[in-house]
Amino acid sequence: MPACAMSSDVDVEVSALAINVTVPEELRWTDTRRGEEFLLTTLNVRLLPDGSLAAKAYGRPTAGGRGAYVSFRVPDRPELAGLVSAAADRAAELWAAHRGPG
């Protein structure tokens, strides 16, 4: 596939930037939704238009099974805020080092 060059006068509008982050075992927590307990193991972190970060947590029912794909609020804990920030920094490094379409 030939490379597509863009002129420098074209504004590229990026509508979303999001990453998925695995929560280390020692930082995982449980929460309940509709009477079912979930172990939260993954964060979805989004870069908002104002440059701030927003995160939601996802996981699996502790009783087993797949369960619904339900988001949970990330608790206001310094170690989780640090994980979100470190993940965004790492994602920025990876994006900056991209090698173009494969």
The 8 nearest C-alpha neighbors of each residue, nearest first, counted from 0:
[[1, 2, 3, 100, 101, 99, 4, 98],
 [2, 0, 3, 4, 100, 101, 99, 5],
 [3, 1, 4, 0, 100, 99, 5, 101],
 [2, 4, 1, 5, 0, 6, 100, 99],
 [5, 3, 2, 6, 7, 1, 9, 8],
 [6, 4, 7, 3, 9, 8, 11, 10],
 [5, 7, 8, 9, 4, 10, 3, 11],
 [6, 8, 9, 5, 10, 4, 11, 3],
 [7, 9, 6, 10, 5, 11, 4, 12],
 [10, 8, 7, 6, 11, 5, 12, 4],
 [11, 9, 12, 8, 7, 6, 13, 5],
 [12, 10, 9, 13, 5, 8, 14, 7],
 [13, 11, 14, 10, 15, 9, 48, 16],
 [12, 14, 15, 11, 16, 10, 48, 46],
 [13, 15, 12, 16, 48, 47, 11, 46],
 [16, 14, 13, 17, 46, 45, 47, 48],
 [15, 17, 46, 45, 18, 14, 13, 47],
 [16, 18, 45, 44, 46, 15, 43, 19],
 [19, 17, 44, 43, 20, 45, 16, 90],
 [20, 18, 43, 42, 44, 41, 21, 17],
 [19, 21, 42, 41, 22, 43, 18, 86],
 [20, 22, 41, 40, 23, 42, 19, 24],
 [21, 23, 40, 41, 27, 20, 26, 24],
 [24, 22, 26, 25, 21, 27, 40, 41],
 [25, 23, 27, 26, 22, 40, 28, 21],
 [24, 26, 23, 27, 22, 28, 78, 40],
 [27, 25, 24, 23, 22, 28, 79, 78],
 [28, 26, 24, 25, 39, 40, 22, 23],
 [27, 29, 39, 38, 26, 30, 40, 37],
 [30, 28, 38, 37, 39, 36, 31, 27],
 [29, 31, 37, 36, 38, 32, 28, 39],
 [32, 30, 36, 35, 37, 34, 33, 29],
 [31, 33, 35, 34, 36, 30, 37, 69],
 [34, 32, 35, 31, 36, 30, 37, 69],
 [33, 35, 32, 31, 36, 37, 30, 60],
 [36, 34, 32, 31, 33, 37, 60, 61],
 [35, 37, 31, 60, 30, 61, 32, 29],
 [38, 36, 60, 59, 61, 29, 30, 31],
 [37, 39, 29, 58, 59, 61, 28, 60],
 [40, 38, 58, 57, 28, 27, 29, 37],
 [39, 41, 22, 58, 27, 21, 57, 38],
 [42, 40, 21, 57, 22, 20, 56, 39],
 [43, 41, 56, 20, 55, 19, 44, 57],
 [42, 44, 19, 55, 54, 18, 56, 20],
 [43, 45, 54, 18, 17, 53, 42, 19],
 [46, 44, 17, 53, 52, 16, 47, 54],
 [45, 47, 52, 16, 51, 50, 17, 53],
 [46, 48, 50, 51, 49, 52, 45, 53],
 [49, 47, 50, 46, 51, 15, 14, 52],
 [50, 48, 47, 51, 46, 52, 53, 45],
 [51, 49, 47, 48, 46, 52, 45, 53],
 [52, 50, 47, 49, 46, 53, 48, 45],
 [53, 51, 46, 45, 47, 44, 54, 50],
 [54, 52, 45, 44, 46, 51, 47, 55],
 [55, 53, 44, 43, 45, 42, 73, 52],
 [54, 56, 43, 72, 42, 71, 73, 70],
 [57, 55, 42, 71, 70, 41, 73, 39],
 [58, 56, 41, 70, 39, 42, 40, 71],
 [59, 57, 39, 40, 38, 37, 41, 60],
 [58, 60, 37, 38, 65, 61, 66, 39],
 [59, 61, 37, 62, 63, 36, 66, 38],
 [60, 62, 37, 63, 36, 38, 59, 35],
 [63, 61, 60, 64, 36, 35, 37, 59],
 [64, 62, 61, 60, 65, 59, 66, 37],
 [65, 63, 66, 60, 62, 59, 61, 67],
 [64, 66, 59, 67, 63, 60, 68, 58],
 [65, 67, 64, 60, 59, 68, 63, 69],
 [66, 68, 69, 65, 59, 60, 58, 70],
 [67, 69, 66, 70, 57, 58, 59, 65],
 [68, 70, 67, 57, 71, 58, 32, 66],
 [71, 69, 57, 56, 55, 68, 72, 58],
 [72, 70, 56, 55, 57, 73, 69, 30],
 [71, 73, 55, 74, 56, 70, 54, 75],
 [72, 74, 55, 56, 71, 75, 54, 79],
 [75, 73, 76, 72, 79, 80, 71, 77],
 [74, 76, 73, 77, 80, 79, 78, 72],
 [77, 75, 79, 78, 74, 80, 73, 81],
 [78, 76, 80, 79, 81, 75, 82, 74],
 [77, 79, 81, 80, 76, 82, 26, 83],
 [80, 78, 82, 81, 76, 77, 83, 26],
 [81, 79, 77, 83, 82, 78, 84, 76],
 [82, 80, 78, 84, 79, 83, 85, 77],
 [81, 83, 79, 85, 80, 84, 86, 78],
 [84, 82, 80, 86, 81, 85, 79, 87],
 [83, 85, 81, 87, 86, 82, 80, 88],
 [86, 84, 88, 82, 87, 83, 81, 89],
 [85, 87, 89, 83, 88, 84, 82, 90],
 [88, 86, 90, 84, 89, 85, 91, 83],
 [89, 87, 85, 91, 86, 90, 84, 92],
 [90, 88, 86, 92, 91, 87, 85, 93],
 [89, 91, 93, 87, 92, 88, 86, 94],
 [92, 90, 94, 88, 89, 93, 95, 87],
 [93, 91, 89, 95, 90, 94, 96, 88],
 [92, 94, 90, 96, 91, 95, 89, 97],
 [95, 93, 91, 97, 96, 92, 90, 89],
 [96, 94, 92, 93, 97, 91, 90, 98],
 [95, 97, 93, 94, 92, 98, 91, 99],
 [98, 96, 94, 95, 99, 93, 100, 92],
 [99, 97, 96, 100, 101, 95, 94, 93],
 [98, 100, 97, 101, 96, 2, 94, 95],
 [101, 99, 98, 97, 2, 0, 3, 1],
 [100, 99, 98, 97, 0, 2, 1, 3]]
